[in-house]
Amino acid sequence: MPLNDFSHGEFLESLDTRFEPFATEVVREQNPDTLTVLYGTDVHYIRFYDNYAPVYEKVQEMVEFSRRVGVDLLALTGDLIDGNAPIETQFRDLFDLTTLIKQTQATSVILSQGNHDDCSWFAYKNALGAEGVISDAEWYGAVVNPVRASFPMTLDENNPAGGYYYVDYPTQKIRAINLRTSDNPLVLEEDGKHLVQKYCSQWAFGFQEKQLQWLVKALQLPGDDWSVVFFSHTCPYVEKDMHNRAVFTEIVRAFRDGGKGVAVSDDPMYPATVSYDFTGRRGDVLVYLYGHYHCDTATVEDGVTAVCTKSLLGFDHGQEHLFVEVPGVGTVGKDMYNSWDCMLIDKAARKLKAKRYGLRQLDREIDL
């Protein structure tokens, strides 16, 4: 129908204004120093279950909102899928999400791998061996490559299927580094069918040598006035038992202090010898954003501000459940409802303002 054939009432009904108040507030906060991130974590999407449909709708909201304002990055930090199903089901669910996410008008996309995402939970329980686990190459094909083909990212040229990469934002002079915290060797029992649980990505977290060597290169920033924002599923500053945690923190500390040295790990399944040299420059870590714990927290560890965010699905571990009144749905809670954040990272002001769509009582402002 031509625009001039609309009645005024029909015209108003045709407008999608649901995001307008939220978008207006976001735009007022943006300035040239602001990195604007649409952020969610711990999606746990399953196409089959009706109860999981709201998380797809939440990601769909993120994609739709990215069309309304200037967005630098859409990020989901892990557990994109639930992981307790056959590998074919996991590929189906990953296809749903990546197909949707590719429609965003954000400048770039980060999709971290979580401990549920490689299907090792299901493979361990059902003695499926390596055939039941999503390999690095398969994760690249199902998740990284679909978004890499549409959005900029820099992979490890020595290990492009590693699942880690970075994206640069020259206007704000920020490098966003996506790490893989489930970077574990695939270790089987002698029968070749059972995964060794203590190295299984469902329960173990770690960095292998290739990723740590790449990290040293990734921290060689284009200029001394550049800063870093880290993204991953869980966080080495919080996950104290993470394999090669000490190597990671040593590298980042040297980056911040202008240090030089060799970080060594004698962990038998995660051996690493990583040389680093940041002499003559002092790096800046703005914030480390992560999920996994399904709660809203902010801590400072070793001088790095680490910010955790509640699950997109809504489940929290041992904390008070959130009950909300959802228009057209009713009271929803227990484990099944949360939302996403528009995170405004202001480098000049050293502030992170996290505004939660539809749940403004959970907004946060954090000094960086």
C-alpha positions, 0 to 999 in steps of 0.5 A: 500500500502506498504511504499516502494511502495509509490512514493516520491510525494505520500508519502508526500501527505499522511502525515498530516502536518497541525499541524506541525508548531504549534506543533513545537512552542508548543514543544519548550515552554514546560518544566517539569514545564509546564501544557499544556492545549488545551482550548476552551469555549462556543461551543454552538454546534447544530448538525442540523445547518450547521452554527454550523459545524465549532465548531465541527471541532474546537473540532475535531482539538483539539482532533487531535492536542492532538495526536501530542504533549504531552498534559496534559488536554483538557478543554471546560468550558461550553455552550457545547450545545446551550440549546434552544431546547427540552431536547432530542436534547440536549442529542443528541448534548452532545453525539456528543461532548463527543464521539469525546472528548473521542478520545483525547490523552490528559492525562485528560479532563475537561468539565464544565457546562455552563448556556446553558447546562441544557436546562433551557432556553427552559424549561422556555420559554415553561413551561416544568417544571422540565421535560424539564431540564437536571438534575444533574444525567442526566448531569453525565450520558451524560457528566461526566461519559463518560469521567470519565470512560476514564480519571482520575478525583476525584469526590465529594464522597458525591455528585458524580453527582454534576458536579464538580471534580478535576484532579492532575498533580504530575509532575507539582504539580498542581491540576486542579479544575473544578467548577460548577457555575450553581449550582442552586436549581430547583425552580418552580412556584406554577403551577409546569410548570414554572421555577422561573426565578431568580433561573433559570440556564440560568440567575442565577449563584451560588454555593450550600453548598455541592460544597463549602464543597467539595471545602474546601477538594479539597484545601487540597493539597498533599503538600505545593509546590502544586498549583491550577488552577480553571476552570469553565464557569463563574467566581465568581471574575467577576460575582458579583451577583453570589449566595454565591460568598462571601463564595467562595472568603472567602474560597479561601482567607483563602487557600492562607493566611493560615486562619481558620474560618466558612463561612456563607450564609443566602441566603434563596435558597443557605444557607451554613455554611462551616468550613475551616482550612488551618492553617500552610499552604499558598496556591497558585492559579496560574490562574482562567480560564473561559468563558461565556463573549465571549471575551479575557480579563485578570484581577486580583481580590482579588489577583487571576488572572482571564482569560476569553477567546473568544467563540469557536463559535466566537460571542462576546458581544458588541465588534468588530466582528472578520473577517478572511480569512479561506482557502477553505472557504473565509471570515468568521466572524460576529458570526461564527468563532474563534479557540482554545488555546494551553495554556502553564502554566509555574508554575516556570516562573509564565507565561501563554502563550495562543497560538491560533491555526490559529489566531496567532494575538490573542496570549496572554502572561499573568503574573501569 
